[in-house]
Amino acid sequence: MIRASLGLLLVVMAGGDKPFWSSQSSLPTPGFHHLHLNSINPEAAIDFYTKQFATTAKTTFAGQLALRSPNNVLVLFNQVTAPPATQPQTAFWHFGWHVTDVHKSMQAFIERGVTLLPLYTGDAGGTVFTSADTWPGSGGALGLTQAGIADAKARGVTPTLAAGFAYLRGPDDAMVEYQGNMPAERFNHVHMFQDQPFCAQIWYQTHLNVPVRPAANQSIRTAENCRVERGPDSTWPALDHTGMYRTPSITSTTFGDVSLFWYMNQGSAPAAPTRGHLMDHIALSVTDLDAWVAKLRAGGVTFLQQPYTVGEFRALMIEGPSREAIELIETR
């Protein structure tokens, strides 16, 4: 099924002036509506986030408790009776906020007793709380290999001590990234693992009409060359002392002003389904659900739930390329 849909992409890319499914391919790229979390105590979770990120506010959506970011992105909470699963690893890794000053935010979190997650630097077990306080990456990468670290040390490279990324532990064992120094505080991304990032990029382009904007050193992939091996070298800084694999990576999948960043699956087992885990699903906003139903069915996309209602809104749920649950909700 995936092979057939990827082949369809090639017709769109290489065809004439007008693809044969023009009415469906012309549907606008959805916006990012919400991230849906499972929580044993949604009230307490929302209270935590409103204290840590001052621009957020408690609200509701379709009768469910929610957190609102100033860019009108929501985090919805479903109450569960047992701590939501965080293992085995799914396609969802963590979610993140822009902050205006990463070091000031870090100090405020420390003063409030928030648990910060150390980043290992790859240098004799050293750790920092923000990537800005260790050797910077090079060539657009967010980390350095052991060889890169040795070269940085030899050349006397020093930390920027400016903008950087950092992590805190949120309610229900959530991993939350905060990064700065940005113009304004807001929810800005969901960081994911994909079993095959380039194939996933094609899937999102084909089925959700996401424009592909390859990085300067990347070419547009097709079904014939989207499957690649994971890069062999670990990089630092990383949340694990053994480092993390950062190649290949995809940073161009954007819905509105929220991005999906993808690294390749860090382990050998395929990603587990996201439903029922801490990060249950993401939701995208569309204006014509019936047209999307037709497009997705024609493309052979897996439906996890057929069209249903969420309060006064119509919605459906599909499965992404690494078994991530994606809700489309009609907001016209």
C-alpha positions in Angstrom: 0.0 0.0 0.0 2.8 2.4 0.9 4.7 1.5 -2.3 1.7 2.3 -4.4 1.1 5.7 -2.8 4.8 6.6 -3.1 4.6 5.7 -6.7 1.7 8.0 -7.1 3.9 10.9 -5.8 6.2 10.3 -8.7 3.3 10.9 -11.2 2.6 14.2 -9.5 6.2 15.3 -9.5 7.0 14.2 -13.0 3.6 14.5 -14.7 2.1 17.3 -16.9 0.8 20.7 -16.0 -2.1 19.3 -13.9 -2.0 16.1 -11.7 -4.9 13.7 -12.3 -6.1 14.2 -8.8 -5.8 18.0 -8.9 -8.9 18.8 -6.8 -7.5 16.7 -3.9 -3.8 17.7 -4.3 -4.9 21.4 -4.3 -6.3 21.1 -0.8 -4.3 23.5 1.4 -1.8 22.1 3.8 -3.6 21.6 7.2 -2.8 23.7 10.2 -1.6 22.4 13.5 -4.5 22.2 15.9 -3.4 20.3 19.0 -1.2 17.8 20.6 -3.2 15.3 22.7 -1.7 13.9 25.9 -2.9 11.2 28.3 -2.5 12.3 31.9 -3.5 10.9 35.3 -4.2 14.5 36.5 -5.0 17.0 33.7 -5.7 19.8 36.1 -2.3 19.5 37.8 -0.6 19.1 34.4 -2.1 22.3 33.0 -1.3 24.1 36.2 2.4 23.0 35.8 2.6 24.3 32.2 0.9 27.6 32.9 3.5 28.2 35.7 6.5 27.3 33.5 5.4 29.0 30.3 3.7 32.3 31.3 2.1 32.9 27.9 0.0 29.8 28.1 -3.5 29.6 29.6 -6.0 27.0 30.7 -8.9 26.5 28.4 -11.2 23.8 27.1 -11.9 22.5 23.6 -15.0 20.4 22.8 -15.5 19.7 26.5 -11.9 18.6 27.2 -9.4 20.4 29.4 -6.7 22.1 27.3 -3.7 24.4 27.4 -3.6 27.2 24.9 -0.4 28.6 23.5 -0.4 32.2 22.3 -0.2 31.0 18.6 -3.6 29.4 19.2 -2.1 25.9 19.3 -3.7 23.6 21.9 -2.4 20.8 24.1 -5.4 18.6 25.0 -5.5 16.2 28.0 -7.3 13.0 28.3 -7.6 11.7 31.9 -6.4 8.1 32.4 -6.4 6.0 35.6 -2.8 4.7 35.3 0.4 6.5 34.3 0.5 6.7 30.5 3.1 4.6 28.8 6.4 6.1 27.5 7.9 2.8 26.4 8.3 1.1 24.0 9.4 4.0 21.8 6.8 5.4 19.5 7.3 7.9 16.7 6.7 10.7 19.2 9.8 11.7 21.1 9.0 15.1 22.8 7.3 18.4 22.3 8.8 21.9 22.6 8.5 25.6 23.3 10.3 28.6 22.1 11.5 30.8 24.9 12.9 34.3 24.8 16.1 33.5 26.8 17.1 29.9 27.4 19.4 30.6 30.3 16.9 32.8 32.1 14.2 30.2 31.6 16.6 27.5 32.9 17.4 29.5 36.0 13.7 30.1 36.7 12.9 26.4 36.3 15.7 25.6 38.8 14.3 28.1 41.3 10.8 26.6 41.0 12.2 23.1 41.6 11.5 21.8 38.1 13.5 18.7 37.1 15.9 19.5 34.3 17.4 16.8 32.1 21.2 16.9 31.7 22.8 16.8 28.2 25.9 14.7 28.0 28.7 16.4 26.2 30.6 13.3 25.1 33.7 14.5 27.1 34.5 12.1 30.0 30.9 12.1 31.2 30.5 15.9 31.3 27.0 17.4 31.3 25.3 20.7 30.7 21.7 21.8 30.9 21.7 23.6 27.6 23.4 22.9 24.3 24.7 26.5 24.3 27.1 25.6 27.1 29.1 23.0 25.2 30.7 22.8 21.8 28.4 24.0 19.0 27.5 21.7 16.1 28.8 22.4 12.7 27.5 22.3 9.2 23.9 22.7 10.3 24.0 19.6 12.6 23.0 20.0 16.2 25.8 17.8 17.6 29.3 16.7 17.1 30.8 13.2 16.7 33.7 12.1 18.9 36.0 13.1 16.0 34.2 16.5 15.8 34.6 17.0 19.5 38.3 16.3 19.4 38.7 18.7 16.5 36.7 21.4 18.4 38.9 21.0 21.4 42.1 21.1 19.3 41.0 24.3 17.6 40.0 25.9 20.9 36.3 26.2 20.0 34.3 27.5 22.9 30.5 27.4 23.8 28.4 30.2 22.4 26.6 30.6 25.8 23.7 32.2 23.8 20.8 30.4 22.3 20.4 26.7 22.7 18.1 23.8 23.3 17.4 22.2 26.7 14.9 19.8 28.4 12.8 19.6 31.4 10.7 16.8 32.9 7.0 17.6 32.8 3.9 15.9 34.4 3.3 12.2 33.5 7.0 11.8 32.7 6.7 14.1 29.7 9.9 15.3 28.0 9.6 19.0 27.1 12.2 20.9 25.1 12.7 24.7 25.6 14.8 26.6 23.1 15.9 30.1 22.7 16.6 32.9 22.3 13.4 33.4 20.3 11.3 36.5 19.6 8.3 35.2 21.6 7.4 32.3 23.8 5.1 29.7 22.1 4.5 26.0 21.4 6.6 25.4 18.3 7.4 21.7 17.5 6.9 18.0 18.0 10.1 16.1 17.7 9.7 12.6 16.3 11.6 9.4 15.2 10.7 7.9 11.9 11.7 4.4 10.8 12.6 5.9 7.4 12.6 9.8 7.5 12.9 10.4 3.7 10.1 8.0 3.0 8.0 9.6 5.7 8.7 13.0 4.1 7.2 11.7 0.9 4.2 10.2 2.8 3.5 13.6 4.3 3.9 15.4 1.0 1.7 12.9 -0.8 -1.1 12.5 1.7 -1.1 15.8 3.6 0.1 18.2 0.9 3.1 19.3 2.9 5.6 21.2 0.7 9.0 19.6 0.6 11.8 22.1 1.2 15.0 20.0 1.1 18.0 21.4 2.9 20.8 22.9 0.7 22.8 19.7 0.9 19.9 17.4 0.2 18.1 16.4 -3.0 14.4 15.6 -3.2 14.0 11.8 -2.6 11.7 9.5 -4.5 10.3 6.0 -3.7 13.4 4.5 -5.3 15.9 6.1 -3.0 14.0 7.2 0.1 15.2 4.1 2.2 18.6 4.8 3.7 20.8 3.4 6.4 21.1 5.3 9.7 24.3 7.2 10.1 26.9 5.2 11.9 28.2 7.9 14.3 26.7 9.0 17.6 26.7 12.7 18.3 26.7 15.0 21.4 25.2 16.8 23.3 22.6 14.1 23.9 20.2 13.0 26.6 21.9 9.6 26.7 25.6 9.3 27.6 26.2 7.1 24.5 25.0 10.0 22.3 22.3 10.0 19.6 22.1 9.4 15.9 21.3 12.6 14.1 21.6 11.5 10.5 19.5 11.5 8.5 17.2 14.2 9.8 14.2 16.1 8.4 13.4 19.6 9.6 11.0 20.9 6.9 7.6 19.4 7.7 5.5 22.3 8.9 1.9 22.8 9.7 1.2 26.5 10.2 3.9 27.7 12.6 4.4 24.3 14.2 7.2 22.0 12.9 7.7 18.3 13.0 11.3 17.4 13.3 12.4 13.9 12.5 15.5 11.8 13.4 15.8 8.2 12.4 14.6 5.6 14.8 17.4 5.2 17.4 16.8 1.5 18.0 16.4 -1.6 15.9 12.7 -2.3 16.7 10.0 -0.5 14.5 8.2 2.3 16.3 5.2 1.2 18.4 1.7 2.7 17.9 1.2 6.0 19.7 -2.4 5.5 20.8 -2.6 5.1 24.6 0.9 6.4 25.2 1.7 9.7 26.9 1.8 11.5 23.5 -1.3 9.9 22.0 -1.7 11.8 18.8 -1.4 15.1 17.0 -4.4 16.9 15.4 -4.4 19.0 12.2 -7.1 21.5 11.2 -8.8 21.3 7.9 -11.7 23.1 6.3 -13.3 20.4 4.2 -13.2 17.0 5.9 -15.2 15.3 3.1 -12.6 16.2 0.6 -9.8 14.9 2.8 -11.7 11.7 3.4 -11.8 11.2 -0.3 -8.2 12.0 -0.9 -6.9 9.8 2.0 -9.1 6.8 1.0 -7.9 7.2 -2.6 -4.3 7.1 -1.4 -4.8 4.0 0.6 -4.0 5.6 3.9 -4.9 3.6 7.0 -7.9 4.9 9.0 -7.7 4.3 12.7 -11.1 5.9 13.2 -13.7 6.7 10.5 -15.3 10.1 10.6 -16.7 10.9 14.0 -17.6 14.0 16.1 -15.6 15.8 18.7 -18.1 18.0 20.4 -19.5 20.1 17.6 -16.6 19.3 15.2 -16.2 16.5 12.7 -12.9 14.6 12.7 -11.2 11.4 11.5 -8.0 9.7 12.6 -5.3 8.1 10.3 -2.0 6.4 10.9 1.3 7.9 9.7 4.3 6.1 8.3 5.8 5.1 11.7 2.4 4.3 13.3 1.8 7.8 14.6 -1.8 8.7 15.1 -2.9 11.8 13.2 -6.3 13.4 13.7 -7.8 15.7 11.1 -10.4 18.0 12.6 -12.8 20.2 10.6 -12.7 23.8 12.0 -14.5 25.8 9.4 
